[in-house]
């Protein structure tokens, strides 16, 4: 008889005995199959059961919640109300309707200027006209970030307007700041600074660019870089932040950097500037004035935008302090502004100052000599728009005595048709203003 059949018969007999309550089964068979009498499974052999892993997982480790800090958070500081000069007065609409149209017009629209001044179109059809520089032989160069180009706008006839447009170089990445130095044209792209050898009369680059400053911080919404050479013959370059208020990972963000003309010896000249948009040197001053757009989303009127007089190792507070005395409500603390320098000048919040220049010409009346003209690019998220004009900083004994409107009218009944971006002094003593919205260059002159 097969062994398997014998096993089956034996199991059947055991079952019958158990059901019948046989005393022999309880006394002999059951103790034999007790757990203590069963042979142990050899340790070197794997467990044969397919339903259980060889090693059962240990107990789950519960998530440990961080213990609450016993230090209460600092109270949210309230911004200090800083008296601001009125650079952009808000005129009621009924009064604006009664105001006579300005006599001086450009592109068919009126521009308000002090008596005796006039504005004319120097060049049109210059899309995204941004930063400007005048070459050693008197030719105006303009960067076009959206077109990736730098154009030359010569005035060969000396009539106060361009008589042609020459594309000096194209195929660049968001070109912005321009500067001439030592027979070279320096161009700031979004990610680097390059330079071209410049020869008077050559209005198109005839050589490949040399990379002077590589690997600038890239990304973010503010990709512009203002550049210029100071009295120390060194290259200054502005780098904006990537955000409204945050701790930047790159130490070069929100700074003014300084280099040798060949791009060597990089150093952080000044920091704590959220969005530096322009720089210039006041006569007999070794350090540049820098425009700065403060953080947004702290209200309609705070913090003000600023013009800062920078100096080596200066820290102007961002992102912890704004405009010298306004503590940031999210990142600041009670004494965040204790060691922050006071602003050289302030303009209303959201006006977005960009290019600036210190007037040193002789065409304007004598009271304008030394005036710092600033282009206010205009607001973009304020309920009542402000800016869109050129203002004049009156300087007296090395300090700002007042901020007054100089050229306005690009904003009409809360609608803008142009945005001043940069302002420079032309060789004849007039002012040139770039408008990246209307794609134009204006010339402001004084009729004696």
C-alpha positions as CSV (number, residue, x, y, z in Angstrom):
1,X,0.0,0.0,0.0
2,X,1.4,3.5,-0.8
3,X,2.8,5.5,2.1
4,X,0.6,8.5,1.3
5,X,-2.5,6.3,1.7
6,X,-1.3,5.0,5.1
7,X,-0.8,8.6,6.3
8,X,-4.3,9.5,5.3
9,X,-5.8,6.4,7.1
10,X,-3.8,7.3,10.2
11,X,-5.1,10.9,10.3
12,X,-8.6,9.7,9.8
13,X,-8.3,7.2,12.8
14,X,-6.9,10.0,15.0
15,X,-9.8,12.3,14.1
16,X,-12.3,9.6,15.0
17,X,-10.6,8.9,18.3
18,X,-10.6,12.6,19.1
19,X,-14.3,13.0,18.3
20,X,-15.1,9.9,20.3
21,X,-13.2,11.2,23.3
22,X,-10.8,8.3,23.5
23,X,-8.7,8.4,26.7
24,X,-5.7,6.9,24.9
25,X,-5.7,9.9,22.4
26,X,-5.8,12.4,25.1
27,X,-3.0,10.7,27.2
28,X,-0.7,9.5,24.4
29,X,-1.2,11.1,21.1
30,X,-1.9,14.7,22.1
31,X,1.2,15.1,24.4
32,X,3.4,13.7,21.6
33,X,2.4,16.5,19.3
34,X,2.8,19.2,22.0
35,X,5.0,22.2,21.0
36,X,7.7,21.3,23.4
37,X,8.1,17.9,21.9
38,X,8.2,19.0,18.3
39,X,11.7,19.0,16.6
40,X,13.1,22.5,16.1
41,X,13.5,23.7,12.5
42,X,17.1,23.8,11.4
43,X,18.5,27.3,11.7
44,X,20.4,27.2,8.5
45,X,17.3,26.4,6.4
46,X,14.9,29.2,5.2
47,X,11.4,29.2,6.4
48,X,9.3,27.3,3.9
49,X,6.1,29.3,4.3
50,X,5.5,31.6,1.3
51,X,3.1,33.8,3.2
52,X,5.5,35.3,5.7
53,X,8.9,37.0,5.1
54,X,12.0,35.6,6.5
55,X,12.3,38.5,8.9
56,X,9.3,40.3,10.1
57,X,9.7,44.1,10.3
58,X,10.2,45.7,13.6
59,X,7.8,48.1,15.3
60,X,7.1,51.4,13.4
61,X,8.8,54.4,14.7
62,X,6.2,57.2,15.3
63,X,6.9,60.7,14.0
64,X,8.4,62.9,16.6
65,X,6.8,66.3,16.6
66,X,9.3,69.2,17.1
67,X,9.0,70.7,20.5
68,X,7.6,74.2,20.5
69,X,10.0,77.0,21.0
70,X,9.8,78.8,24.3
71,X,10.9,82.0,22.7
72,X,7.9,84.1,21.5
73,X,8.3,85.5,18.0
74,X,9.1,89.2,17.8
75,X,6.1,91.5,17.3
76,X,5.5,92.6,13.8
77,X,7.0,96.1,13.5
78,X,5.1,99.0,12.1
79,X,6.8,101.0,9.3
80,X,7.9,104.4,10.3
81,X,6.2,107.2,8.5
82,X,9.0,109.0,6.6
83,X,8.2,112.4,5.2
84,X,8.6,112.3,1.5
85,X,9.3,115.0,-1.0
86,X,6.4,115.3,-3.5
87,X,7.8,114.2,-6.8
88,X,4.5,113.0,-8.4
89,X,1.5,115.0,-7.1
90,X,-1.8,113.2,-7.6
91,X,-4.1,115.7,-9.3
92,X,-7.9,115.2,-9.0
93,X,-9.4,114.4,-12.4
94,X,-11.8,117.4,-12.4
95,X,-8.8,119.7,-11.9
96,X,-6.8,117.8,-14.5
97,X,-9.6,118.3,-17.0
98,X,-9.4,122.1,-16.5
99,X,-5.6,122.1,-16.8
100,X,-4.6,123.5,-20.2
101,X,-2.6,121.2,-22.4
102,X,1.2,121.8,-22.4
103,X,2.5,123.8,-25.3
104,X,5.5,121.4,-25.7
105,X,4.5,118.2,-27.5
106,X,6.3,115.1,-28.6
107,X,4.7,112.1,-30.4
108,X,1.5,114.1,-30.4
109,X,1.2,114.4,-26.7
110,X,2.0,117.2,-24.3
111,X,5.0,117.2,-21.9
112,X,5.1,119.7,-19.0
113,X,8.5,121.4,-18.6
114,X,9.8,124.5,-16.9
115,X,9.4,127.7,-18.8
116,X,12.0,128.0,-21.6
117,X,12.5,124.3,-22.1
118,X,11.4,122.2,-25.1
119,X,11.2,118.5,-25.9
120,X,11.6,116.9,-29.3
121,X,11.9,113.5,-30.8
122,X,15.5,112.6,-31.2
123,X,14.9,109.1,-32.6
124,X,11.8,107.0,-33.0
125,X,11.2,103.3,-33.8
126,X,13.8,102.1,-31.2
127,X,11.8,99.3,-29.6
128,X,12.6,98.7,-25.9
129,X,15.1,101.6,-25.9
130,X,16.9,101.2,-22.6
131,X,20.3,102.4,-21.3
132,X,22.3,105.0,-23.2
133,X,26.0,106.0,-23.6
134,X,27.7,108.6,-25.8
135,X,30.9,107.5,-27.6
136,X,34.1,109.5,-27.5
137,X,33.2,110.9,-31.0
138,X,29.8,112.0,-29.9
139,X,27.5,109.2,-31.2
140,X,24.6,108.0,-29.1
141,X,24.4,104.3,-28.4
142,X,21.3,102.6,-27.0
143,X,20.7,99.1,-25.8
144,X,17.5,97.2,-26.8
145,X,17.0,94.3,-24.3
146,X,14.0,92.8,-26.0
147,X,15.7,92.9,-29.5
148,X,19.0,91.7,-28.1
149,X,20.8,94.5,-29.9
150,X,22.8,97.7,-29.4
151,X,22.2,100.5,-31.9
152,X,24.0,103.7,-32.8
153,X,22.0,106.8,-33.5
154,X,24.3,109.4,-35.0
155,X,23.4,113.1,-35.5
156,X,25.8,113.8,-38.4
157,X,24.0,117.1,-39.3
158,X,24.1,118.4,-35.8
159,X,20.4,119.2,-35.9
160,X,19.5,117.7,-32.5
161,X,18.0,114.5,-33.9
162,X,19.3,111.2,-35.3
163,X,19.6,111.0,-39.0
164,X,20.0,107.2,-39.1
165,X,20.0,104.0,-37.1
166,X,22.9,101.6,-37.3
167,X,22.8,98.2,-35.6
168,X,26.1,98.0,-33.9
169,X,25.7,94.4,-32.6
170,X,22.8,92.0,-32.4
171,X,22.2,88.5,-31.1
172,X,22.9,89.4,-27.5
173,X,21.1,88.2,-24.3
174,X,19.1,91.1,-22.8
175,X,21.7,93.8,-23.2
176,X,21.3,96.7,-20.8
177,X,24.0,98.9,-19.4
178,X,26.6,100.6,-21.7
179,X,29.9,102.3,-21.0
180,X,32.8,103.5,-23.0
181,X,36.3,103.2,-21.6
182,X,39.8,103.0,-23.0
183,X,38.7,102.7,-26.7
184,X,36.2,99.9,-25.8
185,X,32.4,99.7,-25.6
186,X,31.3,97.7,-22.6
187,X,27.9,96.0,-22.8
188,X,26.2,94.3,-19.8
189,X,24.2,91.3,-20.9
190,X,21.9,89.4,-18.5
191,X,24.6,86.9,-17.6
192,X,27.9,88.6,-18.4
193,X,29.7,91.8,-19.4
194,X,31.4,91.9,-22.8
195,X,33.4,94.6,-24.6
196,X,34.2,95.5,-28.2
197,X,37.1,97.5,-29.5
198,X,35.7,100.9,-30.6
199,X,37.0,103.0,-33.4
200,X,35.5,106.4,-34.1
201,X,33.2,106.3,-37.1
202,X,32.8,102.5,-37.0
203,X,29.1,102.1,-36.2
204,X,29.1,98.3,-36.5
205,X,31.2,95.9,-34.5
206,X,33.9,94.4,-36.7
207,X,35.4,92.1,-34.0
208,X,34.1,89.3,-31.8
209,X,33.3,90.5,-28.3
210,X,35.7,89.7,-25.4
211,X,34.0,88.4,-22.2
212,X,35.1,90.6,-19.4
213,X,32.9,89.5,-16.5
214,X,31.5,85.9,-17.0
215,X,28.9,84.0,-15.0
216,X,26.8,86.9,-13.6
217,X,23.8,85.8,-11.5
218,X,21.1,85.0,-14.0
219,X,17.4,84.6,-13.7
220,X,14.7,86.5,-11.9
221,X,12.6,89.3,-13.3
222,X,15.2,92.1,-13.0
223,X,17.9,91.1,-15.5
224,X,19.2,94.6,-16.1
225,X,22.7,95.7,-15.1
226,X,23.8,99.4,-15.0
227,X,27.5,99.8,-15.6
228,X,29.9,102.7,-15.4
229,X,33.5,103.6,-14.8
230,X,34.4,105.7,-11.7
231,X,37.2,108.2,-11.1
232,X,39.2,105.3,-9.8
233,X,39.1,103.8,-13.4
234,X,37.3,100.7,-12.2
235,X,34.2,99.1,-13.5
236,X,31.0,99.3,-11.4
237,X,28.1,97.0,-12.1
238,X,24.7,96.7,-10.4
239,X,23.0,93.3,-9.7
240,X,19.3,93.2,-8.7
241,X,17.7,90.6,-6.4
242,X,15.5,87.8,-7.6
243,X,12.6,88.5,-5.3
244,X,10.7,91.1,-3.4
245,X,11.9,90.1,0.1
246,X,14.0,87.0,0.7
247,X,17.5,85.8,1.7
248,X,19.5,85.4,-1.5
249,X,21.7,82.4,-1.9
250,X,24.1,84.2,-4.2
251,X,26.1,86.9,-2.3
252,X,26.3,89.0,-5.5
253,X,22.6,89.6,-5.5
254,X,21.3,93.1,-4.5
255,X,24.7,94.6,-4.8
256,X,27.0,97.0,-6.6
257,X,30.1,95.0,-7.8
258,X,33.4,96.5,-8.6
259,X,36.1,95.2,-11.0
260,X,39.3,96.1,-12.8
261,X,38.6,97.1,-16.4
262,X,39.6,93.6,-17.5
263,X,37.1,92.0,-15.2
264,X,39.6,90.9,-12.5
265,X,39.5,91.5,-8.8
266,X,35.8,91.3,-8.2
267,X,34.6,92.8,-5.0
268,X,31.2,93.7,-3.4
269,X,31.3,97.4,-3.2
270,X,27.9,97.9,-1.6
271,X,25.0,95.6,-0.8
272,X,21.5,95.6,0.6
273,X,20.0,97.3,-2.6
274,X,16.9,95.4,-3.8
275,X,16.8,96.7,-7.4
276,X,19.6,99.1,-8.3
277,X,18.7,100.5,-11.7
278,X,21.2,103.2,-12.5
279,X,24.4,104.8,-11.3
280,X,26.3,108.0,-11.9
281,X,29.1,110.1,-10.3
282,X,28.4,113.5,-8.8
283,X,31.2,116.1,-9.7
284,X,34.2,115.7,-7.4
285,X,32.6,112.6,-5.7
286,X,34.7,109.4,-5.7
287,X,31.6,107.1,-5.1
288,X,28.5,106.6,-7.3
289,X,24.9,107.6,-6.7
290,X,22.7,104.6,-7.2
291,X,18.9,104.4,-7.8
292,X,17.1,101.7,-5.9
293,X,13.5,100.4,-6.1
294,X,12.5,99.2,-2.6
295,X,10.4,96.2,-1.8
296,X,6.8,96.1,-2.9
297,X,3.6,94.8,-1.2
298,X,3.9,96.8,1.9
299,X,1.3,99.3,1.0
300,X,0.6,102.1,-1.5
301,X,3.0,104.6,0.0
302,X,5.7,102.5,1.8
303,X,8.6,102.0,1.6
304,X,9.8,104.9,-0.6
305,X,12.1,104.3,-3.5
306,X,15.6,105.8,-3.0
307,X,18.7,107.3,-4.4
308,X,21.7,106.1,-2.4
309,X,25.2,107.5,-2.1
310,X,27.2,104.3,-2.0
311,X,30.6,103.8,-0.5
312,X,32.9,100.8,0.1
313,X,31.3,98.0,2.3
314,X,28.1,99.9,2.7
315,X,25.0,97.9,3.6
316,X,21.7,99.6,2.8
317,X,19.6,97.0,4.7
318,X,17.5,95.0,2.2
319,X,15.8,92.6,2.9
320,X,15.6,93.5,6.6
321,X,15.4,97.3,6.4
322,X,14.2,99.7,3.8
323,X,14.9,103.3,3.0
324,X,17.1,103.6,6.1
325,X,14.4,103.4,8.8
326,X,11.6,101.0,7.8
327,X,11.8,97.6,9.3
328,X,10.6,94.8,7.1
329,X,7.4,93.3,8.6
330,X,8.4,89.7,7.6
331,X,12.2,89.4,7.8
332,X,13.2,92.3,10.1
333,X,13.5,92.7,13.9
334,X,13.3,95.6,16.3
335,X,16.8,97.0,15.6
336,X,17.2,95.9,12.0
337,X,17.7,99.5,10.9
338,X,20.1,100.6,13.6
339,X,23.2,100.6,11.4
340,X,21.6,101.3,8.1
341,X,22.7,104.6,6.4
342,X,20.1,107.2,5.7
343,X,19.0,107.5,2.1
344,X,20.6,110.3,0.1
345,X,17.2,111.1,-1.4
346,X,13.7,109.5,-1.5
347,X,11.0,109.5,-4.1
348,X,7.5,108.1,-3.6
349,X,7.0,104.4,-3.4
350,X,6.5,102.4,-6.6
351,X,7.9,105.2,-8.8
352,X,10.8,102.9,-9.8
353,X,13.8,105.1,-10.4
354,X,16.1,104.0,-13.1
355,X,18.8,106.0,-15.0
356,X,20.2,109.3,-13.6
357,X,22.8,111.9,-14.4
358,X,24.4,114.9,-12.7
359,X,24.0,117.9,-15.0
360,X,27.4,119.6,-15.8
361,X,26.5,121.4,-19.0
362,X,26.1,125.0,-19.9
363,X,23.0,125.0,-22.0
364,X,20.6,125.0,-19.1
365,X,20.2,128.0,-16.8
366,X,22.9,128.2,-14.0
367,X,20.5,127.0,-11.3
368,X,20.4,123.6,-13.0
369,X,24.1,123.0,-12.8
370,X,24.7,120.1,-10.4
371,X,21.1,119.0,-10.5
372,X,20.7,115.3,-10.5
373,X,18.1,114.3,-13.1
374,X,16.4,110.9,-12.4
375,X,14.1,108.9,-14.7
376,X,11.1,107.5,-12.8
377,X,10.0,104.5,-14.8
378,X,6.6,104.3,-13.1
379,X,4.5,101.9,-11.0
380,X,3.1,98.6,-12.1
381,X,1.0,97.4,-9.2
382,X,-0.2,100.5,-7.5
383,X,-4.0,101.3,-7.6
384,X,-3.3,104.9,-8.6
385,X,-0.2,105.0,-10.9
386,X,2.7,107.2,-10.0
387,X,6.0,108.0,-11.6
388,X,6.4,108.2,-15.4
389,X,8.4,111.4,-15.3
390,X,11.8,113.1,-14.9
391,X,12.6,114.7,-11.6
392,X,15.4,117.0,-10.5
393,X,17.3,116.6,-7.2
394,X,18.4,120.0,-6.0
395,X,21.8,119.7,-4.3
396,X,22.9,122.2,-1.7
397,X,26.1,121.8,0.4
398,X,26.3,118.1,-0.5
399,X,22.7,117.3,0.5
400,X,19.4,117.1,-1.3
401,X,17.6,120.4,-0.7
402,X,14.5,119.3,-2.6
403,X,13.0,117.0,-5.3
404,X,11.0,118.8,-8.0
405,X,9.2,117.7,-11.2
406,X,11.1,118.5,-14.3
407,X,9.4,116.7,-17.2
408,X,6.0,115.0,-16.9
409,X,3.1,114.1,-19.0
410,X,3.8,110.4,-19.9
411,X,0.9,109.7,-17.5
412,X,-2.5,111.1,-18.4
413,X,-5.6,110.4,-16.3
414,X,-4.0,107.3,-14.8
415,X,-3.0,105.9,-18.2
416,X,0.6,105.9,-19.3
417,X,1.7,106.2,-22.9
418,X,5.5,106.2,-22.2
419,X,8.0,105.2,-19.6
420,X,11.2,107.1,-19.1
421,X,14.0,104.6,-18.6
422,X,17.4,106.5,-18.8
423,X,18.5,110.1,-18.9
424,X,22.0,111.3,-19.9
425,X,23.6,114.6,-20.9
426,X,24.3,115.1,-24.5
427,X,27.6,116.7,-25.8
428,X,25.7,119.9,-26.5
429,X,24.3,120.2,-23.0
430,X,20.8,119.0,-23.7
431,X,19.3,116.0,-22.0
432,X,18.5,112.7,-23.8
433,X,15.7,110.5,-22.4
434,X,15.1,106.9,-23.5
435,X,11.5,105.5,-23.4
436,X,11.4,101.7,-23.5
437,X,7.5,101.6,-23.8
438,X,7.1,104.1,-26.7
439,X,10.4,103.0,-28.3
440,X,11.7,106.5,-28.5
441,X,14.6,108.8,-27.6
442,X,13.7,112.4,-26.6
443,X,15.8,115.5,-26.5
444,X,15.1,118.2,-23.9
445,X,16.7,121.5,-24.7
446,X,16.6,125.1,-23.4
447,X,16.0,128.0,-25.7
448,X,18.0,131.0,-24.6
